[in-house]
Amino acid sequence: MKLKLDLHDIYNNSREIDRALNGIIQEAVRVKATQVEIIPGKGSGQLKKKVLRFLEQKEIKALYHRIDKDAKNHGRLFVYFQWK
């Protein structure tokens, strides 16, 4: 199962971004998703940096397997999960 989160609509609301990121990660854990696609958009790169900082938090990092940045579209990230 793959989940998708587009942050275009809430790009300027820090609290809402954190809530959306936390929600999509918790949903991925709940349904045992294999991949989450996060779209911070291209812009200046600040939102992407915020997303990466969120994903690097110790308690969040423990939940997923790895992160890939899309080679063809720098406004998109993939978070992969491994379930046993």
Secondary structure, DSSP 4 states (H G I P E B T S, - for coil): -EEEEE-GGGTT-HHHHHHHHHHHHHHHHHHT-SEEEEE--SSSSHHHHHHHHHHTSHHHHTT-SEEEE-SS-TT-EEEE----
